[in-house]
Amino acid sequence: QVQLVESGGGLVQPGGSLRLSCAASGSIFSIYTMAWYRQAPGKQRDLVATISSGGITNYADSVKGRFTISRDNAKNTVSLQMNSLKPEDAAVYYCKMTRPPVAYWGQGTQVTVSS
């Protein structure tokens, strides 16, 4: 059974940084594309960043230059380094593991950006 567990969320001031991590278990992590999504209250869940099994990354325009996604296949983890955080970055952040036709989601971790 695949399980994804996010961690690292919390409260940070505007301009600050946070690092989110997602630990995967129950499958061959290295063959999956990993992604981070976020969902603010009353809004749809949006893609933030992806990293392929080969390490190719893509970012939403709103986070380019501020966020960095990375993966450690030896540790079955994917991380999201978030710098220069803005109030509009506040959301629940979800980890997703995908290899069509299957996809798995974590339970989410809350990020609050406020002074």
C-alpha positions as CSV (number, residue, x, y, z in Angstrom):
1,Q,0.0,0.0,0.0
2,V,1.4,3.3,-1.1
3,Q,1.6,6.0,1.6
4,L,2.8,9.6,1.3
5,V,3.5,11.7,4.3
6,E,4.1,15.4,4.1
7,S,5.9,17.5,6.7
8,G,7.5,20.9,7.2
9,G,4.5,23.1,7.0
10,G,4.0,25.9,9.5
11,L,3.7,29.6,10.1
12,V,6.2,31.9,8.4
13,Q,6.4,35.7,7.9
14,P,6.3,37.2,4.4
15,G,9.7,36.9,2.9
16,G,10.6,33.9,4.9
17,S,11.4,30.3,3.9
18,L,10.1,26.9,4.5
19,R,11.1,23.4,3.3
20,L,8.4,20.8,2.8
21,S,9.2,17.1,2.6
22,C,7.2,14.2,1.4
23,A,8.2,10.6,2.4
24,A,6.9,7.8,0.2
25,S,6.5,4.1,1.1
26,G,5.0,1.1,-0.5
27,S,6.2,1.4,-4.1
28,I,9.2,1.9,-6.3
29,F,9.6,5.6,-5.7
30,S,12.2,6.3,-8.5
31,I,9.9,5.4,-11.4
32,Y,7.2,7.9,-10.4
33,T,6.8,11.6,-11.3
34,M,6.5,13.6,-8.1
35,A,4.6,16.8,-7.7
36,W,3.5,19.4,-5.2
37,Y,0.1,21.0,-5.4
38,R,-1.6,23.5,-3.1
39,Q,-5.1,24.5,-2.3
40,A,-6.2,27.7,-0.6
41,P,-9.6,27.9,1.1
42,G,-12.4,28.2,-1.4
43,K,-10.0,27.7,-4.4
44,Q,-9.1,24.7,-6.6
45,R,-6.1,22.6,-6.1
46,D,-3.3,24.0,-8.2
47,L,-0.1,22.5,-9.5
48,V,3.0,24.1,-7.9
49,A,5.9,22.0,-9.2
50,T,6.8,18.6,-10.7
51,I,9.9,16.5,-11.0
52,S,10.1,13.6,-13.3
53,S,11.7,10.2,-12.6
54,G,14.7,11.6,-14.6
55,G,14.9,14.8,-12.5
56,I,13.3,17.2,-15.0
57,T,11.5,20.0,-13.2
58,N,8.6,22.3,-14.0
59,Y,7.1,25.1,-12.0
60,A,4.0,27.2,-11.9
61,D,4.8,30.7,-13.1
62,S,3.8,32.1,-9.7
63,V,6.6,30.3,-7.9
64,K,9.4,30.3,-10.5
65,G,12.6,31.6,-9.1
66,R,11.3,31.2,-5.5
67,F,10.5,27.5,-5.1
68,T,12.8,24.5,-5.8
69,I,11.6,20.9,-6.1
70,S,14.1,18.1,-5.5
71,R,14.0,14.4,-5.0
72,D,16.2,11.8,-3.2
73,N,15.5,8.4,-4.6
74,A,17.7,6.7,-2.1
75,K,15.5,8.1,0.7
76,N,12.2,8.0,-1.2
77,T,11.6,11.6,-0.5
78,V,10.6,14.7,-2.5
79,S,11.1,18.2,-1.1
80,L,10.0,21.7,-1.9
81,Q,12.2,24.6,-0.8
82,M,10.1,27.7,-0.6
83,N,11.8,31.1,-0.4
84,S,10.6,34.6,-0.5
85,L,7.2,33.5,0.7
86,K,4.2,35.7,0.0
87,P,0.8,35.8,1.7
88,E,-0.7,34.3,-1.5
89,D,1.5,31.2,-1.0
90,A,-0.6,30.3,2.0
91,A,-2.4,27.0,1.4
92,V,-2.5,23.3,2.2
93,Y,0.3,21.7,0.2
94,Y,-0.1,18.2,-1.1
95,C,2.4,15.7,-2.4
96,K,1.4,13.6,-5.4
97,M,3.1,10.5,-6.8
98,T,2.1,9.6,-10.3
99,R,2.7,7.0,-13.0
100,P,-0.3,6.9,-15.3
101,P,-2.8,5.5,-14.8
102,V,-2.2,5.6,-11.1
103,A,-1.8,8.5,-8.7
104,Y,-1.4,8.8,-5.0
105,W,-1.8,11.8,-2.7
106,G,-0.6,12.7,0.7
107,Q,-2.8,14.2,3.4
108,G,-1.4,17.7,3.1
109,T,0.5,20.1,5.2
110,Q,-0.6,23.6,6.1
111,V,1.5,26.6,5.1
112,T,0.5,30.0,6.6
113,V,2.3,33.2,5.6
114,S,1.5,36.0,7.8
115,S,3.1,38.7,9.9
